[in-house]
Amino acid sequence: FAAKMKKPPPPPPPPDDQSQIGWHRDPNNPRIARWWTGEEWANRVTAAPPTMPAGWHPDPEDEQQMRWWTGYEWTAARRTMASPNQLQQEATARERSSGRKQALLGALILVGAAFLTFVWSQTVQPGGTYFVFWGATAAGAIMIIRGLSRMDSSRD
């Protein structure tokens, strides 16, 4: 009983410019590059560099859509082409969210500073100066003001 041996795939067709010796993207697998000797493909392969960065790009098949490019090939993921107004709205929402998070963090720092100062004044150094409290209060207040201003400036 002889096991069936799988035939190796045929070599890819030669590159468009057969006189150009060097690395060429493999037409059968866009993720690898093969070495062309000028006459034939050598048994040398390497990862092919991306032709453009991964991300949303205009769909080459439909100009009304965006399509996800992995860096090597198109996926099936598509979305409608964003208008400049939609892009501005998305950026504004991100800015507002970022400002909200910064203001919340500042408020947490203020509450934490007040709590630690209370605990410290009761146990460690009653009646002492509170450099930690004032430093944390200033940092928290600055973060709250910056966060609120970012939220307010994104409404324009």
Residue frames relative to the residue before (quaternion, step in Angstrom):
aa qw qx qy qz dx dy dz
F 1.0000 0.0000 0.0000 0.0000 0.00 0.00 0.00
A 0.1576 -0.8081 0.5652 0.0519 3.58 -0.51 1.15
A 0.4086 -0.6995 0.5342 0.2417 3.52 -0.89 0.97
K 0.4484 -0.6786 0.5082 0.2833 3.52 -0.98 0.81
M 0.2578 -0.7569 0.5854 0.1339 3.55 -0.76 1.06
K 0.3927 -0.7093 0.5361 0.2351 3.54 -0.91 0.91
K 0.4052 -0.7080 0.5200 0.2532 3.57 -0.82 0.96
P 0.4703 -0.6473 0.5003 0.3309 3.58 -1.00 0.69
P 0.5652 -0.5980 0.4235 0.3790 3.59 -1.07 0.62
P 0.5640 -0.5903 0.4356 0.3790 3.58 -1.10 0.55
P 0.5721 -0.5870 0.4238 0.3854 3.59 -1.10 0.53
P 0.5692 -0.5954 0.4215 0.3793 3.58 -1.08 0.57
P 0.6016 -0.5460 0.4145 0.4102 3.57 -1.18 0.40
P 0.6152 -0.5534 0.3910 0.4029 3.61 -1.13 0.46
P 0.5984 -0.5653 0.4084 0.3944 3.59 -1.15 0.46
D 0.6850 -0.4840 0.3448 0.4216 3.57 -1.26 0.38
D 0.7609 0.2438 -0.1429 0.5841 3.56 0.93 -0.90
Q 0.2041 -0.8406 0.4925 0.0962 3.58 0.10 1.30
S 0.6272 0.5489 -0.3509 0.4269 3.60 1.16 -0.40
Q 0.6256 0.5570 -0.3390 0.4283 3.59 1.21 -0.41
I 0.2276 -0.7753 0.5802 0.1019 3.56 -0.35 1.30
G 0.5476 0.6174 -0.4499 0.3413 3.57 -0.97 0.80
W 0.7232 -0.4107 0.3370 0.4412 3.51 -1.36 -0.34
H 0.0053 0.7743 -0.6317 0.0358 3.55 -1.01 0.93
R 0.5375 -0.6064 0.4723 0.3468 3.54 -1.10 0.69
D 0.4361 -0.6944 0.5117 0.2566 3.56 -0.91 0.98
P 0.3985 -0.7422 0.4754 0.2536 3.63 -0.60 1.04
N 0.6603 0.5011 -0.3114 0.4647 3.62 1.18 -0.42
N 0.7902 0.0992 -0.0430 0.6032 3.60 1.20 -0.44
P 0.2773 -0.8168 0.4801 0.1595 3.62 -0.14 1.24
R 0.6032 0.5834 -0.3621 0.4057 3.62 1.21 -0.24
I 0.7521 0.3303 -0.2143 0.5284 3.60 1.21 -0.24
A 0.2512 -0.7130 0.6293 0.1802 3.51 -1.32 0.40
R 0.2089 -0.7705 0.5931 0.1045 3.57 -1.11 0.75
W 0.4609 -0.6685 0.5157 0.2734 3.54 -1.21 0.58
W 0.1670 -0.7683 0.6139 0.0704 3.57 -0.80 1.08
T 0.3297 -0.7844 0.4967 0.1709 3.59 -0.63 1.14
G 0.5952 -0.5070 0.3816 0.4930 3.54 1.26 -0.35
E 0.7728 0.2460 -0.1395 0.5682 3.55 1.30 -0.40
E 0.8024 -0.0415 0.0613 0.5922 3.57 1.09 -0.71
W 0.5831 -0.5502 0.4614 0.3799 3.53 -1.35 0.20
A 0.3129 -0.7174 0.5885 0.2028 3.58 -0.95 0.87
N 0.5542 -0.6024 0.4554 0.3502 3.57 -1.27 0.24
R 0.4840 0.6306 -0.4524 0.4042 3.58 1.00 0.81
V 0.0330 0.7833 -0.6188 0.0495 3.54 -0.85 1.02
T 0.0370 -0.7674 0.6393 0.0317 3.54 -1.26 0.44
A 0.6071 -0.5205 0.4258 0.4233 3.57 -1.25 0.24
A 0.3831 -0.7243 0.5271 0.2253 3.55 -0.86 0.96
P 0.4483 -0.6734 0.5002 0.3089 3.61 -0.94 0.76
P 0.5613 -0.5978 0.4344 0.3728 3.60 -1.06 0.61
T 0.4460 -0.6872 0.5034 0.2745 3.55 -1.10 0.68
M 0.7609 -0.0344 0.0001 0.6479 3.58 1.22 -0.52
P 0.6257 -0.5767 0.3540 0.3881 3.59 -1.08 0.59
A 0.5805 -0.5692 0.4501 0.3694 3.54 -1.19 0.58
G 0.4561 0.6721 -0.5018 0.2973 3.55 -1.09 0.70
W 0.6598 -0.4699 0.3948 0.4336 3.53 -1.36 -0.18
H 0.0348 0.7802 -0.6202 0.0738 3.56 -0.86 1.05
P 0.6319 -0.5039 0.3915 0.4399 3.61 -1.17 0.34
D 0.4650 -0.6908 0.4875 0.2625 3.56 -0.92 0.99
P 0.4014 -0.7350 0.4845 0.2530 3.61 -0.67 1.00
E 0.6859 0.4758 -0.2811 0.4734 3.60 1.22 -0.37
D 0.7950 0.1131 -0.0418 0.5945 3.61 1.21 -0.45
E 0.3145 -0.8019 0.4801 0.1660 3.58 -0.32 1.25
Q 0.6140 0.5506 -0.3485 0.4454 3.60 1.25 -0.18
Q 0.7374 0.4016 -0.2052 0.5029 3.57 1.29 -0.20
M 0.3374 -0.6556 0.6249 0.2566 3.49 -1.41 0.25
R 0.1117 -0.7888 0.6021 0.0535 3.56 -1.16 0.62
W 0.4732 -0.6860 0.4787 0.2762 3.59 -1.05 0.79
W 0.1504 -0.7630 0.6272 0.0437 3.54 -0.87 1.12
T 0.3608 -0.7681 0.4902 0.1989 3.63 -0.67 1.08
G 0.5996 -0.4901 0.3822 0.5041 3.55 1.25 -0.39
Y 0.7749 0.2498 -0.1268 0.5666 3.54 1.31 -0.42
E 0.8125 -0.0243 0.0603 0.5794 3.57 1.06 -0.73
W 0.5491 -0.5971 0.4736 0.3430 3.55 -1.30 0.38
T 0.2753 -0.7236 0.6038 0.1898 3.56 -1.16 0.65
A 0.6272 -0.5255 0.4064 0.4066 3.57 -1.29 -0.06
A 0.5167 0.6606 -0.4136 0.3543 3.62 1.24 -0.29
R 0.0476 0.7911 -0.6043 0.0814 3.56 -0.81 1.10
R 0.0001 -0.7590 0.6496 0.0448 3.55 -1.31 0.38
T 0.6122 -0.5597 0.3944 0.3954 3.53 -1.19 0.41
M 0.5836 -0.5806 0.4401 0.3586 3.54 -1.16 0.66
A 0.3623 -0.7418 0.5274 0.2008 3.56 -0.79 1.04
S 0.3719 -0.7006 0.5607 0.2376 3.55 -0.99 0.85
P 0.6528 -0.4976 0.3683 0.4366 3.63 -1.18 0.33
N 0.6241 0.5405 -0.3402 0.4501 3.60 1.07 -0.70
Q 0.6496 0.5056 -0.3164 0.4714 3.62 1.00 -0.81
L 0.6407 0.5188 -0.3266 0.4623 3.59 0.98 -0.82
Q 0.6445 0.5113 -0.3178 0.4714 3.60 1.01 -0.82
Q 0.6486 0.5148 -0.3219 0.4591 3.59 0.97 -0.82
E 0.6445 0.5128 -0.3207 0.4678 3.61 0.99 -0.80
A 0.6567 0.4993 -0.3117 0.4715 3.60 0.96 -0.85
T 0.6408 0.5211 -0.3212 0.4633 3.60 1.00 -0.81
A 0.6536 0.5072 -0.3165 0.4641 3.59 0.95 -0.84
R 0.6442 0.5062 -0.3278 0.4705 3.60 0.99 -0.79
E 0.6523 0.5164 -0.3138 0.4576 3.61 0.96 -0.87
R 0.6565 0.5085 -0.3090 0.4636 3.58 0.93 -0.90
S 0.6515 0.5133 -0.3051 0.4679 3.59 0.98 -0.89
S 0.6453 0.5198 -0.3141 0.4635 3.57 0.99 -0.84
G 0.6535 0.5092 -0.3061 0.4690 3.59 1.00 -0.84
R 0.6307 0.5352 -0.3227 0.4601 3.56 1.03 -0.82
K 0.6607 0.5008 -0.3041 0.4693 3.59 0.95 -0.88
Q 0.6568 0.5072 -0.3190 0.4579 3.59 0.97 -0.83
A 0.6500 0.5051 -0.3202 0.4688 3.61 0.97 -0.82
L 0.6441 0.5200 -0.3191 0.4614 3.60 1.00 -0.81
L 0.6454 0.5119 -0.3196 0.4683 3.58 0.97 -0.84
G 0.6341 0.5254 -0.3253 0.4648 3.59 1.00 -0.80
A 0.6515 0.5060 -0.3155 0.4690 3.59 0.98 -0.83
L 0.6400 0.5149 -0.3273 0.4670 3.59 1.01 -0.76
I 0.6303 0.5206 -0.3343 0.4690 3.59 1.02 -0.74
L 0.6472 0.5145 -0.3210 0.4620 3.60 0.96 -0.82
V 0.6698 0.4844 -0.3037 0.4739 3.60 0.86 -0.91
G 0.6537 0.5123 -0.3120 0.4614 3.57 0.96 -0.85
A 0.6451 0.5151 -0.3206 0.4645 3.58 0.98 -0.82
A 0.6513 0.5069 -0.3201 0.4652 3.58 0.94 -0.84
F 0.6590 0.5063 -0.3121 0.4604 3.60 0.92 -0.86
L 0.6836 0.4823 -0.2941 0.4622 3.59 0.83 -0.94
T 0.6350 0.5226 -0.3329 0.4613 3.57 1.01 -0.74
F 0.6360 0.5205 -0.3305 0.4641 3.57 0.98 -0.82
V 0.6669 0.4918 -0.3033 0.4706 3.59 0.88 -0.95
W 0.6614 0.5139 -0.3050 0.4532 3.57 0.92 -0.94
S 0.6806 0.4943 -0.3033 0.4478 3.59 0.89 -0.88
Q 0.6722 0.4969 -0.2967 0.4617 3.59 1.12 -0.55
T 0.8011 0.3222 -0.1450 0.4832 3.59 1.03 -0.67
V 0.7953 0.3703 -0.1857 0.4426 3.56 0.62 -1.11
Q 0.8341 -0.0493 0.1168 0.5369 3.53 0.52 -1.14
P 0.1306 -0.8169 0.5564 0.0779 3.61 0.29 1.17
G 0.8425 0.1855 -0.1489 0.4833 3.56 -0.96 0.94
G 0.5069 0.6728 -0.4194 0.3384 3.62 1.22 0.05
T 0.6144 -0.5169 0.4200 0.4231 3.55 -1.30 -0.07
Y 0.2856 -0.7871 0.5361 0.1073 3.53 -1.07 0.71
F 0.0755 -0.8327 0.5485 0.0094 3.56 0.42 1.24
V 0.6265 0.5391 -0.3353 0.4522 3.57 1.00 -0.83
F 0.6510 0.5252 -0.3143 0.4491 3.56 0.92 -0.94
W 0.7085 0.4561 -0.2786 0.4608 3.59 0.75 -0.99
G 0.6365 0.5185 -0.3367 0.4612 3.61 1.01 -0.69
A 0.6871 0.4658 -0.2816 0.4813 3.57 0.89 -0.92
T 0.6153 0.5418 -0.3438 0.4578 3.57 1.07 -0.71
A 0.6618 0.4915 -0.3082 0.4749 3.59 0.91 -0.89
A 0.6628 0.4969 -0.3150 0.4632 3.62 0.88 -0.89
G 0.6664 0.5011 -0.3042 0.4608 3.59 0.91 -0.87
A 0.6563 0.5079 -0.3126 0.4621 3.59 0.95 -0.86
I 0.6421 0.5131 -0.3270 0.4664 3.59 0.96 -0.82
M 0.6640 0.4978 -0.3145 0.4608 3.59 0.91 -0.86
I 0.6398 0.5140 -0.3357 0.4623 3.60 0.97 -0.77
I 0.6642 0.5025 -0.3068 0.4607 3.59 0.88 -0.93
R 0.6686 0.4885 -0.3073 0.4690 3.61 0.88 -0.91
G 0.6572 0.5143 -0.3134 0.4532 3.58 0.95 -0.84
L 0.6676 0.4893 -0.2988 0.4750 3.57 0.95 -0.87
S 0.6534 0.5039 -0.3278 0.4601 3.59 0.99 -0.76
R 0.6266 0.5183 -0.3415 0.4713 3.61 1.07 -0.66
M 0.6399 0.5059 -0.3298 0.4752 3.57 1.03 -0.74
D 0.6775 0.4975 -0.2877 0.4590 3.59 0.97 -0.89
S 0.6853 0.4867 -0.2991 0.4517 3.62 0.93 -0.86
S 0.6405 0.5221 -0.3433 0.4465 3.61 1.13 -0.44
R 0.5839 0.5813 -0.3765 0.4235 3.61 1.24 -0.09
D 0.5265 0.6580 -0.4075 0.3519 3.59 1.19 -0.34
